[in-house]
Amino acid sequence: GLRWPRWPAAGSRAGEPFAPAPPSPAQARLGPMQHLGTSRAFWLAPLLTLACRSGPPPAAAPVEAEAQRAALEQALAARLDAFHAAAARADFEAYFELLADDAVFIGTDASERWSKAQFADYARPYFARGQGWTYVAVERHIDLSPERRLAWFYERLENPKYGAARGSGVLRLDSDGRWRLAQYLLSFPIPN
């Protein structure tokens, strides 16, 4: 059968059977279960359980989560604005720093599906001459994955030369803790 281990009682020698301390005279007068009310451990356990509960009360959690989500969406919108601003001022380093190493840029021409390196080779001579491109977001929608490591977006853009344009893509939280574009697709809407 199952045998419980034996621990030596306080003051006993190793190998001797465990013997609980005899009840105090006050506990003996109260009976077998009534003395629990005077035990510190009996009252301490529930108090510690309540004290150790982590997190905000349930009613506050959705409000806090929504505030964090809104702050993250603002930060991601700022990254996208920085991407467009770097292109407008032909800032090669700032522009390509915002693209992940394995990023894909899909341009408006059917042949334009570029890796980051290919797109950098294309853009370098334009940026070196101070010739960038200007797209300004006039509307943007950002959605986040549940674990908040991926975001996908859609943005309506305005360009001084072409007029209305669209951008969509994926932002990813990289291992260095910075959000970068993993994919960007630039297109022109066609009325139908």
N, C-alpha and C positions, 0 to 999 in steps of 0.2 A: 504494500500500500504506500500511499504518499506520506512522507515524513517531513515535517517542517524542520528547518534548521534550528539549532539551539544556540542562543546567544548568552553569554555569561551576564548575570545580573550585576548591577553596580556593586562593587566591593567583593564580588565572588572571583574565584580563580577560573582560568580557562579550563574548559572541559566539564565544568559543573553545569547542571541544567539551569535554564533560565527560570527565574522565579520573580513574578511581579512583586512590587513593594506592597506590603499589607495596607489596607485602607486606613486612613487617619480615623481617630475616634469620631470626628464630626461626620465623615463619609459613612462610617459604619452605622451611625444612627439614622442616616437618610435612606438607606436601602440601596439595592444594587444599581439602579439607573438614575435616581434622583440627584446623585452627586455630580452628574455631568453639567448641571447648570453652574457649578462653581469652577469648572475646569476652564482655564484660559484657552487651551487649544480648541475646545468646543466652540467658543465664540470667535476666536481669532481666524479660523479657516474661512468662514463666510465673509468676514470683513476684508481679508486679503483678496479673496476672489473679486469682490466689488472694486477694491482699490486698484487691482491689476488690470481691469478691463481697459483695453487700449482703443484709441480712436474717438472721434467725436460722437455725440449722441446720434442715433439714426436719423433724426429729423434734420440735422445740420449737414450730414454727409452729402446729399445731392447738391446742396447749394455750394459747398466747398468744391466738389468735383466739377461743377459747371463753371465756377470761377477759374479753376486751374485749366480747364479745357479752353475757355475764352482767352486766357493769357497765352497759352500755347499757340492757338490759332493766330493771335496778334503777332507773336514772334515769327511764325512761319510766313505770314503776310509780309513782314519786314524783310525776311530773307528773299522773298520773291521780288519785292520792290528794289532791294539792293542789286539783285541780278539784272533787272532792267536798267537801273541807274548806271551800273558799270558798263553795260553795252552802249548806252547813250553817250557816255564820256570816253568810250573806247579804251577802257581800263582792262587790259588783257589779264593781268594777274588777279585782280579782284573778281572778274567775270568767271574765269576758269577755276578759281578756288571754290566757287559755289557749286561746281559740278563734281559729283562723286567720280572716283577714278574709273569706275566701270559704267559711267553714264552714257546714255544714248540721246542724241539730239536729232529730232525728226523735223526737217524744214518743210517749206511750202512746196518745193518741187518734188515730183514723184521719186526722183533718184536720191533725195537727201535723207539718208539714214546714216548718221555718223556716230562713231565712237568718240569719246572725249578727245583722243589724240587726233583723229581725223578732222574733227570740228575745229580744234585749235590750229591745225595746219591751214585750214580754210580761212579762219578769222584773223590769223596773225598779220598778214600783209595789210588788211583793212585797218585794223587797230593801230598798227605801226604808223599809218598815215593820219591817224586821228579821226578815222572814219568809222563810226559805229552805227548803230541803228536804235531808233527810239520807239519803244512801245510803252504806253502808259495804261495801267490797269484801271478800268472804270467800274468793274464788277468782279467779285471773286467769291468762290465757294471752296471751302477746305473741309475735308472729312478726314477723320483720324481712325486708325486701326485700334482695336480694344486695348492692346498693350502700349499704344502710343509710341511706336517706333517707326511707323509708316504713315504718310499722309498723302492723299491724292487731291488734286485741285483742278478747278476749271476757272479760267479768267477771260473776261471780255476785255479786249485791248483796243487802243486807238493808236494809229500810226499816222504821222503828218503826210506821208506820201501815198499810202495804200488805204487809209481810212480804217474801217472795222477789221479786226483780226481776233483770233482766239488763241489762247494758250492752255494747254492741259498737261498734266504730268504727275510725277511721283516724287515726293521728298522722303528721304530716309535718314534716320538718326544713325550716324556712323560711329565706329568704335571709339573715336576721339571725343564723342559727345556733341558733335556739331551736325546740324541738319544740312544735307546737301541734296541737290537734284540728282535723282537716279535716272529720270527720263523727263524730257521736255518735248512737247509736240506743238509746233506753231502752224496755224492754218488760217485760211480765209473763209469766212462763211459765204455760202452761195444762197441767195434768196430762192425759195421754191414755192 
